[in-house]
Amino acid sequence: LAQSILPKSTGLSVVAFPTMRRIMLQSCCCAEKNDFEQEGLRQTVSNWGGNVSFESEVIRPDSEANLRKILDDNKERKIRVGGTLHSFNTACSTDGVLLRMSRFQTLQMSPDGESVRIGAGVVLRDVYAYLHTLGRMVPVPLTTTTQNVVGTLCHCTRGAGGNCVAEYCIEVTLTCRYEGRAAITRVLRGEDLRVAAASLGVLGVVSEVVLKTVPDYFLTEEISFADSFAEAMQMMLSCPKTYVFIWPFIWQYMVVKHEEADMQHGISCHTRGRTEDWAADFASIAAIDTLAAIDGASGCSLRVLGKFYQVLRKVTPESQVVGRAADIIDQKFVNYMPGNLQFEVLLPLSQVGDALQLLELVVEIFAGSEQYADESQPWACRLKEAGLWAGLMKIFGTHVYNILTYLRLTRPDASCLMSPTYIGSQAGCTIEEWYCGFNVEYYTSTNSEHFHTLGNTVLPLFLEFFDARLHWGKYFPLDAALLEKNLSRHPGSNEFLQARAKFDPEGQFLNEHFSLALGLA
């Protein structure tokens, strides 16, 4: 069945293991929408979040030679590259050519077992399944495993407790029209990876990457609750792979604690099986979808998530489970939900407490909570001093946002120039200084404009008061002042832009989104 669906050029024949059938069939299931429609026609394409749609000519190349011909034949047109389009903004939008990379399915371990070669069409879940057969794992697992590996590198995606995925990249295969000449395919290593590993898709077409691997490992997972920010931070700092979720209107914390487990010496907790794993995640889907339906039916006027937290805290048992890192981290309820919307900033951990207080204030003002309209409170005073309080009060009582906010620790990055936590050579000196991913999710995704309104309000405030940088793959408004401020926070931006001008001097891969975001409009 898999051979009848997938092109023979996928490269999966390199996997000579009993699990090959499963890997190939998962690739079919995770392929992007419209993957097997006729090529070369203009199609309406939507991103994963469902908040962006555009019309583009869709082409699915199957080799580097094919890529070079496409680039040369379309040198007067704009080109963007997309895999599963796991984004929440217009990063992949183009009215020119959209390249879908699902046919690049190489998945091959190096002879020494220290790295794995991954095609641009391969999703994370397939990589995890393949590496498991060899007793290996990527250094930092991610929660959303239906996204393409190459996409996670391009947008500097990261898990908890480590660096962005691109920091673990040791080779990139890139096809571009370097210095305006005919298209060539280059294999980039060493210093070139400072630009190419996290390329934002504005250099050319990445067809393969090579990532470091580590021995497969196990994690324990323990869910607990905290009433204060200090208590939640103490738990997270004790186990850096931990996620902290903040529930709106009650403003309390659910802590999902992850800690590495040594299975050789045994561990005194429940081992979670695959059936139980899926059952728990699909129960989460049902709960979130139900809450989103209630939220939408009420006209977004009920504070349903705060009530749900109170129930969850009463019924959740205090127990510890253990499993493979990939199975514990993989949040299937996120992968298979109809969609959600997200925005995220990355900022120093020392500023997160204040940022949470500001988010709480904005959400409560939107909801019309009278006690938050008090002008004597500290944040009201700071906003008045900045001339922003009067504007914020214009939204008072206009919308109830049932958002879920989560925090995760991440390391400063030393190599990838456009990483939101890049600090260059200083990374080795300040390695104990954690950054924090501050992510806001909205599950009533049919009301995308409501979510955009929240992001358009919160993100400028975060960049005004904190040393925050935007996540490249998540929602942010294309506001000139906001984007200028964000770019000024990236110490590697000048070096990146100089290199970008050589890789793509004609701007073939620059759409409106990145022309604005990179100050090139």
C-alpha positions in Angstrom: 0.0 0.0 0.0 2.8 2.4 0.9 4.7 1.7 -2.3 1.5 2.4 -4.3 1.1 5.8 -2.7 4.6 7.1 -2.2 6.9 8.0 -5.1 9.8 5.6 -5.5 12.2 8.6 -5.0 11.3 9.0 -1.3 14.5 7.4 -0.2 12.8 5.3 2.5 14.3 2.1 1.0 17.4 2.9 3.1 15.5 1.8 6.2 16.0 -2.0 6.4 14.2 -2.7 9.6 10.9 -4.6 10.6 9.4 -1.2 11.4 9.9 0.1 7.9 6.2 -0.4 7.0 5.1 1.6 9.9 7.5 4.5 9.1 6.3 4.6 5.5 2.6 4.6 6.3 3.1 7.3 9.0 4.7 9.4 6.3 1.6 9.0 4.2 -0.6 10.0 7.1 1.5 13.1 7.9 1.8 14.3 4.3 0.5 17.8 3.7 -3.0 18.5 2.5 -3.5 18.2 -1.2 -0.2 16.3 -1.5 -1.2 14.1 -4.4 -3.2 16.6 -6.4 -2.0 17.6 -9.9 1.1 19.8 -9.9 1.7 23.1 -11.5 -1.8 24.4 -11.0 -2.7 27.4 -8.8 -4.2 26.3 -5.6 -5.6 27.8 -2.4 -3.2 26.8 0.4 -3.8 27.2 4.2 -1.3 27.1 7.0 -1.5 24.7 9.9 -3.2 27.2 12.2 -5.9 27.9 9.6 -5.5 31.7 10.0 -3.7 32.3 6.7 -4.7 31.3 3.2 -3.2 32.3 -0.1 -3.3 31.2 -3.8 -0.1 30.0 -5.3 1.3 27.7 -8.0 2.2 24.5 -6.2 5.1 22.4 -7.4 6.5 19.2 -5.7 10.1 18.6 -6.8 11.7 15.2 -6.3 15.4 15.8 -6.7 18.1 18.5 -6.5 18.4 18.5 -10.3 14.6 19.2 -10.5 15.0 22.0 -7.9 17.8 23.7 -9.9 15.6 23.7 -13.0 12.6 25.1 -11.1 14.7 27.9 -9.7 16.2 28.8 -13.1 12.9 28.6 -14.9 11.2 30.8 -12.4 14.0 33.3 -11.7 11.6 36.3 -12.3 9.0 34.9 -9.8 8.9 34.7 -6.0 9.4 31.3 -4.5 8.6 30.0 -1.0 9.1 26.5 0.4 6.6 24.7 2.6 6.4 21.3 4.2 3.4 20.8 6.6 3.1 24.6 6.8 3.2 24.4 10.6 3.1 28.1 11.1 0.7 30.8 12.4 1.8 33.7 10.2 2.4 34.6 6.6 6.0 33.3 6.5 5.2 30.8 3.6 2.7 33.0 1.7 3.5 33.8 -1.9 1.5 34.6 -5.0 4.3 33.0 -7.1 5.5 29.4 -6.6 5.2 27.3 -3.5 7.5 24.3 -3.4 6.1 21.4 -1.3 8.9 19.1 -0.3 7.1 15.9 0.7 9.0 13.8 -1.8 12.4 14.3 -0.1 12.1 11.4 2.3 15.7 10.5 3.0 16.2 9.0 6.5 19.6 7.4 7.1 21.8 7.0 10.1 25.5 7.7 9.7 27.9 4.7 10.0 29.1 5.8 13.5 25.5 6.3 14.7 26.3 9.9 15.9 24.1 11.7 13.4 21.1 11.2 11.0 20.5 12.5 7.5 16.9 13.8 7.1 15.0 14.8 4.0 13.0 18.0 3.8 9.7 16.0 3.6 10.3 13.9 6.8 8.3 14.8 9.9 9.6 14.5 13.4 7.5 11.5 14.4 9.0 9.4 11.6 12.5 10.5 12.8 11.7 9.4 16.3 10.4 6.0 15.2 13.4 5.4 13.0 15.9 6.4 15.7 14.2 4.3 18.2 15.0 1.1 16.2 18.7 2.1 16.6 18.6 3.1 20.2 19.1 6.8 19.4 17.2 10.1 19.8 17.5 13.8 18.9 19.1 15.9 21.7 15.9 17.9 22.5 12.5 16.4 21.6 9.7 18.6 20.5 6.0 18.3 21.4 4.5 18.8 18.0 5.8 15.9 15.9 3.8 16.2 12.7 5.9 19.2 11.6 8.8 18.8 9.2 12.3 18.6 10.7 13.6 21.2 8.2 10.8 23.6 9.1 11.8 23.4 12.8 15.3 24.4 11.9 14.3 27.3 9.6 12.2 28.9 12.3 14.5 28.2 15.3 12.0 25.9 17.0 13.0 24.5 20.3 12.0 22.0 23.1 12.4 22.4 26.8 15.8 22.4 28.5 18.1 22.8 25.5 19.0 24.9 22.5 17.0 25.4 19.3 17.1 22.4 17.0 19.2 24.2 14.5 22.1 24.3 17.0 22.4 20.5 16.7 22.7 20.7 12.8 26.0 19.7 11.3 25.2 19.8 7.6 22.7 21.5 5.2 22.1 20.8 1.6 20.9 24.0 -0.1 19.9 24.8 -3.6 20.0 28.5 -4.6 21.0 30.9 -7.3 24.2 32.0 -5.5 25.4 35.5 -6.4 22.7 35.6 -9.1 24.2 32.8 -11.2 22.5 29.6 -12.4 21.1 27.5 -9.6 23.6 25.2 -7.8 23.3 22.8 -4.9 25.8 23.3 -2.1 26.5 21.2 0.9 27.2 23.6 3.8 29.1 22.8 7.0 31.1 24.6 9.6 30.8 28.4 9.7 28.2 28.4 6.9 25.8 26.8 9.3 25.7 30.1 11.3 23.5 31.3 8.4 22.1 28.2 6.8 21.0 26.0 9.7 18.3 28.5 10.7 17.8 30.2 7.3 14.2 31.5 7.7 13.7 30.1 4.2 15.2 33.2 2.6 18.5 31.7 1.3 17.2 29.0 -1.0 15.7 25.5 -0.8 16.9 23.2 1.9 16.5 19.6 0.7 18.4 17.7 3.5 19.9 18.3 6.9 22.1 16.2 9.2 21.4 16.3 12.9 23.4 15.1 15.9 21.8 12.2 17.8 22.2 11.0 21.4 21.5 7.6 23.0 17.8 7.1 23.5 16.6 7.9 27.0 13.6 7.8 29.3 11.8 10.6 31.1 9.5 10.5 34.1 6.4 12.7 34.0 4.7 14.1 37.1 1.8 16.5 37.1 1.5 18.9 40.0 -0.1 22.3 40.7 1.3 25.6 42.1 -0.4 28.6 43.5 2.5 31.1 43.0 4.9 31.9 40.2 7.9 31.4 42.6 6.8 27.9 43.4 6.3 27.0 39.8 9.7 28.4 38.8 11.4 26.4 41.6 9.9 23.2 40.1 10.9 24.1 36.5 14.5 25.1 37.5 15.0 21.8 39.3 14.1 19.9 36.1 14.7 22.1 33.0 12.7 19.8 30.7 9.6 20.8 32.6 6.6 22.7 31.1 4.6 25.2 33.2 1.0 26.0 32.1 -0.8 29.1 33.4 -4.6 29.1 33.4 -6.5 32.3 32.8 -8.8 34.1 35.2 -7.6 31.9 38.1 -3.9 32.6 37.3 -2.6 29.4 38.8 -0.1 26.9 37.5 -0.1 23.3 36.3 3.5 22.0 36.3 4.3 19.0 34.0 7.6 17.9 35.4 10.0 15.9 33.2 13.2 14.3 34.6 15.6 11.9 33.0 15.2 8.3 34.3 17.9 5.6 34.6 15.9 2.5 33.5 18.9 0.2 34.0 18.6 0.7 37.8 14.8 0.5 37.8 12.4 3.2 38.8 9.6 3.1 41.3 6.7 4.5 39.1 4.2 3.4 36.6 5.4 2.8 33.0 3.0 4.3 30.6 2.0 2.0 27.7 1.3 3.1 24.1 -2.5 2.5 24.4 -2.7 4.5 27.7 -0.6 7.2 26.1 -2.9 7.6 23.2 -6.0 7.4 25.4 -4.8 10.2 27.6 -4.0 12.4 24.7 -7.3 11.9 22.9 -9.1 12.6 26.1 -7.3 15.9 26.0 -8.5 16.5 22.5 -12.1 15.9 23.5 -11.8 18.2 26.5 -10.2 21.0 24.6 -12.5 20.7 21.6 -15.5 20.7 24.0 -14.3 23.8 25.8 -13.6 25.6 22.4 -17.1 24.7 21.3 -18.6 26.2 24.5 -16.4 29.2 24.1 -17.5 29.8 20.5 -21.2 29.1 21.2 -21.2 31.7 24.1 -19.8 34.4 21.8 -16.5 34.1 23.7 -18.1 35.5 26.9 -17.5 32.6 29.4 -14.4 32.0 31.5 -14.5 28.3 30.8 -10.8 27.5 31.1 -10.5 28.9 34.7 -13.5 26.7 35.7 -11.9 23.7 34.0 -8.7 24.2 35.9 -10.5 23.9 39.2 -12.1 20.6 38.1 -8.8 19.3 36.7 -6.9 20.1 39.9 -9.4 18.1 42.0 -9.5 15.0 39.8 -5.9 14.7 38.7 -4.1 12.0 40.7 -0.6 12.7 42.1 1.3 10.0 40.2 4.5 9.6 38.2 4.8 7.8 34.9 7.9 6.9 32.9 8.4 6.4 29.2 10.7 7.0 26.2 11.5 10.7 25.9 9.8 10.8 22.5 6.6 9.3 23.8 6.4 11.4 26.9 7.1 14.7 25.1 4.9 14.0 22.0 1.6 15.9 22.6 -0.7 14.0 20.2 -3.6 16.2 21.2 -1.8 19.2 19.6 -0.9 17.2 16.5 -4.4 16.0 15.8 -6.6 18.9 16.9 -8.4 20.7 14.1 -6.0 23.6 14.8 -5.0 26.2 17.3 -3.3 29.6 17.2 -0.2 30.7 18.9 2.1 33.6 19.5 5.4 33.4 21.4 8.3 35.5 22.6 11.6 34.4 24.0 13.0 36.5 26.9 15.4 36.2 29.8 14.0 34.1 32.6 14.5 37.0 35.1 11.8 39.0 33.2 9.1 36.3 33.0 7.4 37.1 36.3 6.7 40.7 35.2 5.6 39.6 31.7 3.0 37.2 33.3 1.6 40.1 35.4 1.3 42.2 32.3 -0.4 39.4 30.3 -2.8 38.9 33.2 -3.6 42.6 33.2 -4.3 42.7 29.5 -6.5 39.6 29.4 -8.5 40.8 32.4 -9.0 44.2 30.9 -10.3 42.6 27.7 -12.7 40.6 29.9 -13.9 43.7 31.7 -12.7 42.8 35.2 -13.3 46.0 37.3 -10.5 45.3 39.8 -7.9 45.5 37.0 -9.1 49.0 35.9 -7.6 50.4 39.1 -5.1 53.1 38.0 -3.1 52.8 41.2 -1.7 49.3 40.5 1.9 49.1 39.5 1.4 48.1 35.9 -1.2 50.8 35.3 1.3 53.4 36.5 4.0 52.0 34.2 1.6 52.0 31.2 0.5 55.6 32.0 4.1 56.8 32.1 4.6 55.2 28.7 1.4 56.8 27.4 -0.3 53.4 26.8 -2.9 53.1 29.5 -5.7 55.1 27.8 -5.3 53.1 24.6 -5.5 49.8 26.6 -8.7 50.9 28.4 -10.4 51.3 25.0 -10.6 47.5 24.8 -12.1 47.1 28.3 -14.9 44.5 28.4 -14.7 43.7 24.7 -13.7 40.0 24.7 -13.1 37.0 27.0 -9.9 35.1 26.0 -9.8 31.5 27.1 -6.1 31.2 26.3 -3.6 28.7 27.7 -0.1 30.1 28.4 2.9 27.8 28.8 6.5 28.4 29.7 9.6 26.3 28.9 13.3 26.9 29.6 15.8 27.2 26.8 19.5 27.8 26.5 21.2 30.8 24.9 22.4 29.9 21.4 26.0 30.4 20.2 25.8 29.6 16.5 22.5 30.3 14.7 22.5 34.0 13.9 18.8 34.5 13.7 17.8 32.5 16.7 15.8 34.5 19.2 18.2 33.4 21.9 21.4 34.0 20.0 24.0 35.8 22.0 27.1 34.6 20.1 30.4 34.0 21.8 28.9 35.1 25.1 26.8 31.9 25.3 29.7 30.0 26.8 30.3 32.6 29.4 26.7 33.0 30.5 25.5 29.5 30.1 23.7 29.5 33.4 21.4 32.3 32.3 18.3 30.7 31.0 15.9 32.1 28.5 12.2 31.3 28.6 9.8 30.5 25.8 6.6 32.4 26.6 3.8 30.9 24.5 0.2 31.8 24.3 -2.3 29.3 22.7 -5.9 30.0 21.6 -8.1 27.0 20.8 -11.2 28.6 19.4 -9.4 28.9 16.1 -12.5 29.7 14.0 -12.2 33.2 15.6 -8.7 33.9 14.3 -9.3 37.7 14.1 -10.0 37.7 17.8 -6.7 36.0 18.5 -4.9 38.5 16.2 -6.4 41.3 18.2 -4.9 39.8 21.4 -1.5 39.3 19.7 -1.6 42.8 18.2 -2.1 44.2 21.8 0.2 42.0 23.8 3.3 41.6 21.6 4.1 45.4 21.2 3.8 45.7 25.0 6.2 42.8 25.5 8.8 44.3 23.2 8.2 47.7 24.8 8.9 46.6 28.4 11.1 43.5 28.1 14.1 42.2 26.2 11.8 40.0 24.2 12.2 38.6 20.7 9.5 37.2 18.5 9.3 33.5 17.6 9.7 33.4 13.8 7.1 30.7 13.1 4.3 32.0 15.3 1.9 34.8 14.9 3.0 38.5 15.0 1.6 41.5 13.2 3.5 43.0 10.3 3.8 46.3 12.1 6.8 48.4 11.1 7.7 49.7 14.6 7.3 46.2 16.2 9.4 44.5 13.5 12.2 47.2 13.6 12.4 46.8 17.4 12.5 43.0 17.1 15.3 43.0 14.5 17.3 45.4 16.6 17.3 42.8 19.4 19.1 40.2 17.1 22.9 40.8 17.4 23.6 38.5 14.4 21.2 40.1 12.0 23.8 42.2 10.1 26.0 39.2 9.5 22.9 37.2 8.4 21.7 39.8 6.0 25.1 40.2 4.4 25.2 36.4 3.8 21.6 36.4 2.6 22.5 39.0 -0.1 25.0 36.5 -1.6 22.9 33.4 -1.5 19.8 35.2 -2.9 20.8 38.6 -4.3 17.7 38.9 -6.5 15.4 38.3 -3.6 13.7 35.2 -5.2 12.9 33.8 -1.7 11.9 37.1 -0.1 8.1 37.4 0.3 6.4 40.4 1.8 6.5 38.9 5.2 10.2 38.5 5.5 10.9 41.7 3.5 9.2 43.5 6.3 10.5 41.3 9.2 14.1 41.7 8.0 13.9 45.4 7.3 14.3 44.9 3.5 11.0 46.2 2.3 
